[in-house]
Amino acid sequence: KDLAVNMGYAIQYLSHVKTGKVILSEKFINKLCLMDENIDKNYILNGEGNLLKNNQIERIKTLERENYIQNDLISSLKEQIEMYKTSKK
């Protein structure tokens, strides 16, 4: 509903687009791409590439891996600090 309103279309029209009863117009595609600059118009028109220009899923996976490595390093450093404290007693 919000998408239809923000794009200036009736909710029924968007429903028809979703179900395939209405063919996507270039005007609709342009408005959709204006709603989010990350949407790849070429993908919508030709099915080539990815729907999103910046693949957010891959970026999230990379950040998760980096976070895991950093947490592992922090744990190792904490263990070394404890070992150092224990050896000094």
The first five atom37 places (N, CA, C, CB, O) and aatype in JSON, in Angstrom:
{
  "aatype": [11, 3, 10, 0, 19, 2, 12, 7, 18, 0, 9, 5, 18, 10, 15, 8, 19, 11, 16, 7, 11, 19, 9, 10, 15, 6, 11, 13, 9, 2, 11, 10, 4, 10, 12, 3, 6, 2, 9, 3, 11, 2, 18, 9, 10, 2, 7, 6, 7, 2, 10, 10, 11, 2, 2, 5, 9, 6, 1, 9, 11, 16, 10, 6, 1, 6, 2, 18, 9, 5, 2, 3, 10, 9, 15, 15, 10, 11, 6, 5, 9, 6, 12, 18, 11, 16, 15, 11, 11],
  "atom_mask": [
    [1, 1, 1, 1, 1],
    [1, 1, 1, 1, 1],
    [1, 1, 1, 1, 1],
    [1, 1, 1, 1, 1],
    [1, 1, 1, 1, 1],
    [1, 1, 1, 1, 1],
    [1, 1, 1, 1, 1],
    [1, 1, 1, 0, 1],
    [1, 1, 1, 1, 1],
    [1, 1, 1, 1, 1],
    [1, 1, 1, 1, 1],
    [1, 1, 1, 1, 1],
    [1, 1, 1, 1, 1],
    [1, 1, 1, 1, 1],
    [1, 1, 1, 1, 1],
    [1, 1, 1, 1, 1],
    [1, 1, 1, 1, 1],
    [1, 1, 1, 1, 1],
    [1, 1, 1, 1, 1],
    [1, 1, 1, 0, 1],
    [1, 1, 1, 1, 1],
    [1, 1, 1, 1, 1],
    [1, 1, 1, 1, 1],
    [1, 1, 1, 1, 1],
    [1, 1, 1, 1, 1],
    [1, 1, 1, 1, 1],
    [1, 1, 1, 1, 1],
    [1, 1, 1, 1, 1],
    [1, 1, 1, 1, 1],
    [1, 1, 1, 1, 1],
    [1, 1, 1, 1, 1],
    [1, 1, 1, 1, 1],
    [1, 1, 1, 1, 1],
    [1, 1, 1, 1, 1],
    [1, 1, 1, 1, 1],
    [1, 1, 1, 1, 1],
    [1, 1, 1, 1, 1],
    [1, 1, 1, 1, 1],
    [1, 1, 1, 1, 1],
    [1, 1, 1, 1, 1],
    [1, 1, 1, 1, 1],
    [1, 1, 1, 1, 1],
    [1, 1, 1, 1, 1],
    [1, 1, 1, 1, 1],
    [1, 1, 1, 1, 1],
    [1, 1, 1, 1, 1],
    [1, 1, 1, 0, 1],
    [1, 1, 1, 1, 1],
    [1, 1, 1, 0, 1],
    [1, 1, 1, 1, 1],
    [1, 1, 1, 1, 1],
    [1, 1, 1, 1, 1],
    [1, 1, 1, 1, 1],
    [1, 1, 1, 1, 1],
    [1, 1, 1, 1, 1],
    [1, 1, 1, 1, 1],
    [1, 1, 1, 1, 1],
    [1, 1, 1, 1, 1],
    [1, 1, 1, 1, 1],
    [1, 1, 1, 1, 1],
    [1, 1, 1, 1, 1],
    [1, 1, 1, 1, 1],
    [1, 1, 1, 1, 1],
    [1, 1, 1, 1, 1],
    [1, 1, 1, 1, 1],
    [1, 1, 1, 1, 1],
    [1, 1, 1, 1, 1],
    [1, 1, 1, 1, 1],
    [1, 1, 1, 1, 1],
    [1, 1, 1, 1, 1],
    [1, 1, 1, 1, 1],
    [1, 1, 1, 1, 1],
    [1, 1, 1, 1, 1],
    [1, 1, 1, 1, 1],
    [1, 1, 1, 1, 1],
    [1, 1, 1, 1, 1],
    [1, 1, 1, 1, 1],
    [1, 1, 1, 1, 1],
    [1, 1, 1, 1, 1],
    [1, 1, 1, 1, 1],
    [1, 1, 1, 1, 1],
    [1, 1, 1, 1, 1],
    [1, 1, 1, 1, 1],
    [1, 1, 1, 1, 1],
    [1, 1, 1, 1, 1],
    [1, 1, 1, 1, 1],
    [1, 1, 1, 1, 1],
    [1, 1, 1, 1, 1],
    [1, 1, 1, 1, 1]
  ],
  "atom_positions": [
    [[0.83, -1.19, 0.0], [0.0, 0.0, 0.0], [0.87, 1.26, 0.0], [-0.94, -0.01, 1.21], [0.65, 2.18, -0.78]],
    [[1.88, 1.28, 0.9], [2.76, 2.45, 1.0], [3.52, 2.69, -0.29], [3.74, 2.28, 2.16], [3.68, 3.83, -0.74]],
    [[4.0, 1.61, -0.89], [4.74, 1.73, -2.15], [3.85, 2.33, -3.23], [5.29, 0.36, -2.6], [4.27, 3.24, -3.95]],
    [[2.64, 1.83, -3.35], [1.71, 2.35, -4.36], [1.44, 3.83, -4.13], [0.38, 1.56, -4.34], [1.49, 4.62, -5.07]],
    [[1.17, 4.2, -2.91], [0.89, 5.6, -2.58], [2.1, 6.47, -2.88], [0.47, 5.75, -1.1], [1.97, 7.53, -3.49]],
    [[3.28, 6.04, -2.44], [4.5, 6.82, -2.66], [4.85, 6.97, -4.13], [5.67, 6.18, -1.94], [5.44, 7.97, -4.53]],
    [[4.47, 5.99, -4.94], [4.75, 6.06, -6.37], [3.65, 6.78, -7.14], [4.94, 4.66, -6.93], [3.81, 7.09, -8.32]],
    [[2.53, 7.04, -6.46], [1.42, 7.73, -7.11], [0.5, 6.81, -7.89], [0.0, 0.0, 0.0], [-0.17, 7.25, -8.82]],
    [[0.45, 5.54, -7.52], [-0.41, 4.57, -8.18], [-1.48, 4.08, -7.23], [0.42, 3.38, -8.71], [-1.32, 4.12, -6.01]],
    [[-2.57, 3.63, -7.79], [-3.63, 3.01, -7.0], [-3.14, 1.65, -6.5], [-4.95, 2.86, -7.83], [-2.35, 0.98, -7.16]],
    [[-3.6, 1.27, -5.33], [-3.21, -0.01, -4.74], [-3.57, -1.17, -5.68], [-3.88, -0.21, -3.36], [-2.82, -2.13, -5.8]],
    [[-4.72, -1.06, -6.35], [-5.16, -2.11, -7.26], [-4.19, -2.25, -8.43], [-6.57, -1.81, -7.78], [-3.92, -3.37, -8.89]],
    [[-3.65, -1.13, -8.91], [-2.71, -1.19, -10.03], [-1.47, -1.96, -9.61], [-2.32, 0.24, -10.51], [-0.99, -2.84, -10.33]],
    [[-0.95, -1.64, -8.44], [0.24, -2.34, -7.96], [-0.05, -3.82, -7.77], [0.74, -1.72, -6.64], [0.81, -4.66, -8.03]],
    [[-1.24, -4.13, -7.31], [-1.64, -5.53, -7.16], [-1.65, -6.23, -8.51], [-3.03, -5.62, -6.5], [-1.22, -7.38, -8.62]],
    [[-2.15, -5.54, -9.54], [-2.17, -6.12, -10.89], [-0.76, -6.3, -11.45], [-3.0, -5.23, -11.84], [-0.49, -7.26, -12.17]],
    [[0.13, -5.38, -11.13], [1.53, -5.53, -11.54], [2.12, -6.77, -10.89], [2.36, -4.27, -11.17], [2.79, -7.57, -11.54]],
    [[1.86, -6.9, -9.61], [2.39, -8.04, -8.84], [1.9, -9.38, -9.39], [2.0, -7.92, -7.37], [2.67, -10.34, -9.45]],
    [[0.65, -9.45, -9.78], [0.09, -10.71, -10.27], [0.33, -10.93, -11.76], [-1.4, -10.74, -9.99], [0.03, -12.0, -12.29]],
    [[0.87, -9.92, -12.44], [1.17, -10.06, -13.86], [0.02, -9.7, -14.77], [0.0, 0.0, 0.0], [0.1, -9.89, -15.99]],
    [[-1.05, -9.17, -14.21], [-2.2, -8.77, -15.03], [-1.89, -7.51, -15.83], [-3.43, -8.53, -14.14], [-2.5, -7.26, -16.87]],
    [[-0.94, -6.73, -15.34], [-0.52, -5.51, -16.02], [0.97, -5.62, -16.31], [-0.84, -4.24, -15.15], [1.75, -6.0, -15.44]],
    [[1.35, -5.29, -17.52], [2.76, -5.31, -17.9], [3.43, -4.06, -17.36], [2.93, -5.4, -19.45], [2.87, -2.96, -17.4]],
    [[4.64, -4.23, -16.85], [5.38, -3.08, -16.32], [5.61, -2.06, -17.41], [6.72, -3.53, -15.71], [6.12, -2.38, -18.48]],
    [[5.24, -0.82, -17.12], [5.51, 0.26, -18.08], [6.87, 0.87, -17.74], [4.38, 1.34, -18.04], [7.36, 0.73, -16.62]],
    [[7.45, 1.53, -18.72], [8.73, 2.19, -18.46], [8.57, 3.28, -17.41], [9.31, 2.79, -19.77], [9.47, 3.5, -16.6]],
    [[7.44, 3.94, -17.43], [7.15, 4.98, -16.44], [7.15, 4.38, -15.03], [5.78, 5.66, -16.74], [7.72, 4.95, -14.1]],
    [[6.5, 3.22, -14.88], [6.46, 2.54, -13.58], [7.86, 2.14, -13.14], [5.54, 1.3, -13.64], [8.24, 2.36, -11.99]],
    [[8.64, 1.55, -14.05], [9.99, 1.11, -13.73], [10.85, 2.3, -13.33], [10.62, 0.38, -14.93], [11.61, 2.22, -12.36]],
    [[10.74, 3.4, -14.05], [11.51, 4.6, -13.7], [11.15, 5.11, -12.31], [11.28, 5.71, -14.75], [12.03, 5.47, -11.53]],
    [[9.85, 5.15, -12.0], [9.42, 5.6, -10.67], [9.94, 4.66, -9.59], [7.89, 5.69, -10.6], [10.37, 5.1, -8.52]],
    [[9.88, 3.36, -9.88], [10.37, 2.38, -8.91], [11.85, 2.59, -8.64], [10.12, 0.94, -9.41], [12.3, 2.56, -7.49]],
    [[12.62, 2.79, -9.7], [14.06, 3.0, -9.54], [14.36, 4.31, -8.82], [14.75, 2.99, -10.9], [15.39, 4.42, -8.14]],
    [[13.51, 5.29, -8.96], [13.68, 6.54, -8.22], [13.41, 6.36, -6.74], [12.76, 7.62, -8.79], [13.95, 7.1, -5.91]],
    [[12.59, 5.38, -6.39], [12.28, 5.11, -4.98], [13.51, 4.6, -4.24], [11.14, 4.09, -4.87], [13.68, 4.86, -3.04]],
    [[14.36, 3.87, -4.94], [15.58, 3.33, -4.33], [16.65, 3.28, -5.4], [15.33, 1.91, -3.71], [16.56, 2.49, -6.34]],
    [[17.67, 4.11, -5.26], [18.72, 4.19, -6.29], [19.55, 2.92, -6.39], [19.64, 5.35, -5.99], [20.34, 2.77, -7.32]],
    [[19.36, 1.99, -5.46], [20.1, 0.74, -5.48], [19.44, -0.29, -6.4], [20.2, 0.18, -4.07], [20.05, -1.33, -6.7]],
    [[18.22, -0.03, -6.87], [17.52, -0.95, -7.78], [18.13, -0.82, -9.17], [15.98, -0.67, -7.81], [18.25, 0.29, -9.7]],
    [[18.49, -1.94, -9.75], [19.12, -1.95, -11.07], [18.05, -2.06, -12.16], [20.13, -3.13, -11.18], [17.43, -3.1, -12.33]],
    [[17.85, -0.97, -12.89], [16.84, -0.92, -13.95], [17.13, -1.96, -15.02], [16.79, 0.48, -14.58], [16.21, -2.56, -15.57]],
    [[18.4, -2.19, -15.33], [18.79, -3.17, -16.34], [18.3, -4.58, -15.95], [20.32, -3.16, -16.52], [17.89, -5.36, -16.81]],
    [[18.35, -4.89, -14.68], [17.88, -6.2, -14.23], [16.38, -6.34, -14.48], [18.2, -6.41, -12.73], [15.92, -7.38, -14.95]],
    [[15.63, -5.29, -14.18], [14.18, -5.34, -14.37], [13.84, -5.48, -15.85], [13.51, -4.07, -13.79], [12.95, -6.25, -16.22]],
    [[14.55, -4.75, -16.69], [14.26, -4.77, -18.13], [14.75, -6.02, -18.83], [14.85, -3.56, -18.78], [14.07, -6.56, -19.69]],
    [[15.96, -6.48, -18.45], [16.6, -7.57, -19.2], [16.86, -8.84, -18.4], [17.89, -7.08, -19.76], [17.23, -9.87, -18.97]],
    [[16.68, -8.77, -17.09], [16.96, -9.94, -16.25], [18.44, -10.23, -16.1], [0.0, 0.0, 0.0], [18.81, -11.34, -15.71]],
    [[19.29, -9.27, -16.41], [20.74, -9.47, -16.32], [21.28, -8.81, -15.06], [21.45, -8.89, -17.57], [20.87, -7.72, -14.69]],
    [[22.21, -9.5, -14.42], [22.83, -8.95, -13.21], [22.02, -9.28, -11.98], [0.0, 0.0, 0.0], [21.43, -10.35, -11.86]],
    [[21.99, -8.33, -11.06], [21.27, -8.49, -9.79], [20.21, -7.41, -9.66], [22.24, -8.45, -8.59], [20.34, -6.33, -10.23]],
    [[19.17, -7.72, -8.92], [18.11, -6.73, -8.7], [18.68, -5.48, -8.03], [16.99, -7.33, -7.84], [18.3, -4.36, -8.36]],
    [[19.6, -5.69, -7.1], [20.2, -4.56, -6.41], [21.6, -4.31, -6.95], [20.25, -4.81, -4.89], [22.37, -5.25, -7.16]],
    [[21.92, -3.05, -7.16], [23.24, -2.68, -7.69], [24.34, -3.09, -6.72], [23.31, -1.18, -7.98], [25.34, -3.67, -7.12]],
    [[24.15, -2.78, -5.46], [25.11, -3.17, -4.43], [24.53, -4.36, -3.7], [25.41, -1.99, -3.43], [23.52, -4.26, -3.01]],
    [[25.17, -5.48, -3.88], [24.64, -6.7, -3.29], [24.81, -6.64, -1.76], [25.35, -7.95, -3.87], [25.87, -6.95, -1.23]],
    [[23.75, -6.23, -1.09], [23.78, -6.04, 0.36], [24.02, -7.35, 1.11], [22.48, -5.41, 0.82], [24.65, -7.34, 2.16]],
    [[23.53, -8.44, 0.59], [23.7, -9.73, 1.27], [25.18, -10.09, 1.36], [22.93, -10.85, 0.54], [25.66, -10.51, 2.41]],
    [[25.91, -9.91, 0.26], [27.35, -10.2, 0.28], [28.08, -9.26, 1.23], [27.94, -10.08, -1.13], [29.0, -9.69, 1.92]],
    [[27.68, -8.01, 1.27], [28.31, -7.04, 2.18], [28.06, -7.45, 3.63], [27.77, -5.62, 1.93], [28.97, -7.35, 4.46]],
    [[26.85, -7.89, 3.94], [26.53, -8.33, 5.3], [27.37, -9.55, 5.67], [25.03, -8.64, 5.43], [27.9, -9.62, 6.77]],
    [[27.49, -10.51, 4.75], [28.29, -11.71, 5.02], [29.74, -11.34, 5.28], [28.2, -12.69, 3.84], [30.38, -11.91, 6.17]],
    [[30.27, -10.4, 4.5], [31.66, -9.95, 4.69], [31.82, -9.32, 6.07], [32.07, -8.95, 3.59], [32.79, -9.61, 6.77]],
    [[30.89, -8.46, 6.44], [30.95, -7.82, 7.75], [30.83, -8.83, 8.88], [29.86, -6.78, 7.88], [31.5, -8.7, 9.91]],
    [[29.98, -9.85, 8.69], [29.85, -10.89, 9.71], [31.15, -11.67, 9.87], [28.7, -11.85, 9.35], [31.56, -11.98, 10.99]],
    [[31.82, -11.98, 8.74], [33.11, -12.69, 8.81], [34.15, -11.83, 9.53], [33.61, -13.06, 7.38], [34.89, -12.32, 10.37]],
    [[34.2, -10.55, 9.18], [35.16, -9.65, 9.82], [34.88, -9.54, 11.31], [35.11, -8.26, 9.17], [35.81, -9.51, 12.12]],
    [[33.62, -9.47, 11.68], [33.23, -9.38, 13.08], [33.64, -10.65, 13.83], [31.71, -9.16, 13.21], [34.14, -10.58, 14.95]],
    [[33.44, -11.81, 13.2], [33.82, -13.07, 13.82], [35.33, -13.11, 14.07], [33.4, -14.26, 12.94], [35.77, -13.51, 15.15]],
    [[36.1, -12.7, 13.08], [37.57, -12.69, 13.21], [37.99, -11.75, 14.31], [38.24, -12.29, 11.88], [38.86, -12.09, 15.12]],
    [[37.4, -10.57, 14.37], [37.75, -9.6, 15.41], [37.4, -10.13, 16.79], [37.05, -8.27, 15.16], [38.17, -9.97, 17.74]],
    [[36.22, -10.75, 16.92], [35.82, -11.31, 18.21], [36.76, -12.44, 18.63], [34.38, -11.82, 18.14], [37.09, -12.57, 19.81]],
    [[37.18, -13.24, 17.68], [38.13, -14.33, 17.96], [39.46, -13.76, 18.44], [38.34, -15.21, 16.72], [40.05, -14.27, 19.38]],
    [[39.92, -12.71, 17.78], [41.17, -12.06, 18.17], [41.06, -11.47, 19.57], [41.54, -10.97, 17.16], [41.98, -11.61, 20.38]],
    [[39.95, -10.81, 19.86], [39.74, -10.23, 21.19], [39.76, -11.32, 22.26], [38.41, -9.47, 21.24], [40.36, -11.14, 23.32]],
    [[39.1, -12.44, 21.99], [39.09, -13.55, 22.95], [40.5, -14.08, 23.19], [38.19, -14.69, 22.44], [40.88, -14.35, 24.33]],
    [[41.27, -14.22, 22.13], [42.65, -14.7, 22.26], [43.49, -13.73, 23.08], [43.27, -14.89, 20.88], [44.28, -14.15, 23.92]],
    [[43.32, -12.45, 22.83], [44.08, -11.44, 23.58], [43.69, -11.45, 25.06], [43.86, -10.05, 22.99], [44.55, -11.29, 25.93]],
    [[42.41, -11.62, 25.35], [41.95, -11.69, 26.74], [42.56, -12.91, 27.43], [40.41, -11.76, 26.8], [42.98, -12.82, 28.59]],
    [[42.62, -14.03, 26.74], [43.24, -15.23, 27.3], [44.71, -15.0, 27.58], [43.07, -16.43, 26.36], [45.22, -15.4, 28.63]],
    [[45.41, -14.35, 26.66], [46.83, -14.07, 26.85], [47.05, -13.12, 28.03], [47.43, -13.46, 25.57], [48.0, -13.29, 28.8]],
    [[46.18, -12.15, 28.18], [46.29, -11.22, 29.3], [46.11, -11.97, 30.62], [45.24, -10.08, 29.18], [46.85, -11.75, 31.57]],
    [[45.12, -12.86, 30.67], [44.89, -13.65, 31.89], [46.07, -14.55, 32.18], [43.61, -14.48, 31.75], [46.47, -14.7, 33.34]],
    [[46.63, -15.16, 31.15], [47.81, -16.03, 31.34], [48.98, -15.19, 31.86], [48.21, -16.74, 30.01], [49.73, -15.63, 32.73]],
    [[49.14, -14.0, 31.33], [50.23, -13.12, 31.76], [50.03, -12.72, 33.21], [50.3, -11.87, 30.87], [50.99, -12.73, 33.98]],
    [[48.79, -12.36, 33.61], [48.5, -11.98, 34.98], [48.79, -13.15, 35.93], [47.03, -11.53, 35.12], [49.36, -12.96, 37.0]],
    [[48.37, -14.35, 35.52], [48.57, -15.54, 36.35], [50.05, -15.86, 36.52], [47.84, -16.74, 35.74], [50.47, -16.25, 37.61]],
    [[50.83, -15.7, 35.49], [52.26, -16.02, 35.54], [53.03, -15.0, 36.38], [52.84, -16.08, 34.14], [54.11, -15.33, 36.87]],
    [[52.54, -13.82, 36.55], [53.21, -12.77, 37.33], [52.95, -12.92, 38.83], [52.74, -11.4, 36.85], [53.65, -12.29, 39.63]],
    [[51.96, -13.73, 39.22], [51.62, -13.88, 40.64], [52.56, -14.78, 41.33], [50.24, -14.4, 40.8], [52.41, -15.01, 42.53]]
  ]
}
